[in-house]
Amino acid sequence: MDTEKLSTLLTQLQGHQISIDDAITKLRSLPYGDIDGYARIDNHRTLRQGMPEVIFCQGKSSEQICGIMKHLLENHARVLGTRATVDQADFVSNQIPDSKYDPVSRLLTVERGSQPKPGKNNPYAVVATGGTADQSVAEEAAQTMEFLGSRVERVYDVGVAGIHRLLDRRDILFDADIIISVAGMEGALTSVIAGLVSCPVVGVPTSIGYGASFGGLSALLTMLNSCATGVAVVNIDNGFGAGVYAHQILKRLMKLD
């Protein structure tokens, strides 16, 4: 249950539009909801963290994803699923026609409630990639932030093999409030960006690269061993985690304004 639905419930109770027993019945499932024993959905997460539970679709059946999404939609107007396949998205679309799927980011969403779009003067994050092959992970980060209501700018294919491409976008980098650097191979882009800017930088190593990159381990170690300051690193290919982290920082900045 999000704050809007809870506020509506309490207003109805205060105005004697519903009984105390009805309110208690609706609140009884607030901590979590059980779905046929295969999932226990955290209905309280929005009240604690400001965003509902997100569905990690990888490893789940299409039926399970659909069941979890329907339960979340009973309590929230907007639902997000990550790492969804085309087949999973097609199954959900047949059951939930207003669901949307992006094959690049692999995000599966339902948005039934309006959300204010961030203005041009809002704090913003830059999502930068070393190469075009990193775009899937980058879009997972960028679209996650946009789903949550953050302002995002994209700077793609600016890897260190042609560093002039990165320097050509220095104005948008210098004005950013946080930068997500997505790179595979050796992952050097994150150190270079962090050495240029004054804002926090989140490194996202990707599994893109030849054999000795060990599925992203090489990029991960490079980012963890960065000699530039102000760098945090998430797990390999974890665009979602980087997006949520950046959104939380931007949300705090908005409160300070």
N, C-alpha and C positions, 0 to 999 in steps of 0.2 A: 504494500500500500504506500503510495507516494503522499507527499504533504498536501497536495491539492485534494485528493480523495479523502484523506483524514480530516481536513478542514471542513469539507462538505458534510461529512458524517457528523462531526461535532456541532456544526451549525444546524443541521436537521434535528439533532437531539435537543439543542438549546431552544429551538423554535417549536418543539413538541410535534415535529412532523414524523418522527419515529419514536418508538418506545425504548426504554432502557434495555429491555430484553432483546430487542432487534439490534441495538447498537452492540451489545455484548456478543451476540451471535456473529456479527460481522468482524468484531475485533478478536474473536477466539482464534482465528487462523492467522493473526498478525505475525507471530514469531516465525512460523514456517508452514508450508503446505505440503502434504504428502501426496505423491502421484503414483498410485498403484505399487508402491514399494520400491520403484526404481529411481526416484528422485525426491528430494526434500528441498523445496524452493524457499529461499530466504526472503520472505515478504517484508522483513523489517529493514532491509539493506538501504533502501532509499532514505529512510528516516535517519539512519546512522551515517551514511556516506554520501548522500546526495545523488546517487544513481542506483537503478535497480540491478539485480543480479543479471549477468550476461551469460548466454548459453555458449559453451564451448562445444561446437558440433562434432568435431573430430572424434571418432570412436563411438558415437551414439547412432542408434538407428533412426531412420526418418520418422518413424512413429513416435519414438521418444522425444525427438526434437519438437515435433508438432504438439505433443501433449504438454511439454514444458512451456512452449510458447503460448498456448491457449491459456494455461494457468496464469502466466505472467500478465497476459492481457486482461484478465479479470481484475487485476490490481493496479495495472499501469497502462498508460496510454501509448507508451513507446517501448519497443523491445528490440534488443540487438543480439544476434548470434554471430559467432566468429568461426572461421575455418570450415565453412559449409561447402559441400560439393554441389555440382549442378543437379545431380539426381536428388539430393536432399532438398534443394531449393524448389525443384519441380513438384515434389511430393507436398511440401508445405504450401506452395502456391495453390494447389488443388483444394486444400483444406482451409487456407486463409488467403483469399484472393487479393487482399490489399498488401500482402507481403512483397518485398522487393529484394532482388539479389544482384550483387555486383560481382561478376566473374573475375575481375582483377584483384580486388581486395578480399574476395570470398566472404564478404559480410552479408548477412541476411537480416533484414530489418522490417519492422512494422511501425509506422508512425501515424497514430490516430489523433494525437494532440498537437496543437500548434506550439512552436518554440521560437522565441524572438531570435532573429538573426543578428550576429555580432556586427557592430558598426565599424567603420573604417578607422575610428580612433581607439578601438578596443585594443588591449594587449594582444599580441599574436605570436604564434609559433611558426617557424619555418621547418618544413620537412625537406631535407636535401638527400639526394642519392648519388652514389658514386657512378652508377651506370643505369641504363634502361632496364637491365635484367633485375635490378633491385626494386622495381616499381611496385610489384605486388605487395611486398612487405611495407613499403612506404605508404601505399594507398590504404592499407589496413590501419596504419597510424593516423593518417590524415583524415580518413572518413570516420574513424572512431571519435576523433576530436570534434569534427563537424556534427556528428550525431549528438554529442554531449553539449554542443552549443558554443564551442570555441572557434575563434578566428584562425584560419590556417592559410599560409602561403607556401607554394611549392617551388623548389629549385632542383630540377632533376638533371641527371647526366652531367655532373660537374666534378668528376673524379680526378685524382691527382695525376693521371696520365696526360691530362691537358689542363693544368691548374689555372691557366688564364680564363677558362670558362667559369671557374669558381670566383675568381677575383673580379670578373665582370659583373657579378651579382652582389658585390660587397655592401652596397647601400641597404638592400633588403636584409642582409645578414646582420649588419651593424645595428639596425633598428629593432631587431627581433627581441622578444622577451625570453624565449627559450628556443633552442634549435634541436631537432631530431636528425641525427646523421646516420643514414642507412647505407651500409657498404659491405660488399663481400670481398673476395680475393684476400688482400693483406689487411684491409680495413683501415688504411692510413687516413682516409678522409676525415675521420672524427678528430684525430690529433691536429690536423691542419686547421680545421674550422675552430676548434677550441683555442688554438694559438692566435686567432684573429679577432675573436669577439669577447665581449665582457659579460654576456649572459650565460646561464647554464647550458650545457650541451649533453644530450642523451645519445649515446652510441647504440646503434642497433646492428649487430653483425648479422649478415645473411649467409645462407648456405651456398651461395653462388661462388663458383671457382673451380679450378682444376684439382686434381687428386690431392696434392699436398696441402690444400686448404682445409682438408679433413672436414668437409661439410659445414664450414663456418667456424671451426675451432681456431684456425689461424687468425681470422678477423677478430674473434672474441678476445684472444690473448693480446693482440695488438692494442685493442681499445682499453683493456684492463691495465695494460702496461704503459698507457699514454703518459708522456712527459709533460703534456699540457695540463693546466689546472682546470677545475670546474667541470670535470667529466664524470657522468654516471653511465653505467652500462647495463642493459637488460639482456635477456637470454637470446640465443640465436633465433632469428626470424620472428621475434616477439614484437611486431609492430603494435599490436593491441596494448601491450603493457606500457610501451613508450608513450602511446597516445593518451592513455589514462593518466600517467604520471605528469605529462606536460599539461593536460587539462586541469589537473588539481592545482598546479602552480599558477596557471592563468586565472583560475577561479579565485584564488587568494589575492592576486593582484587587483582583480576587479573590486573586491571588498575594501581594499585600501584606498581606492580612488574616491 
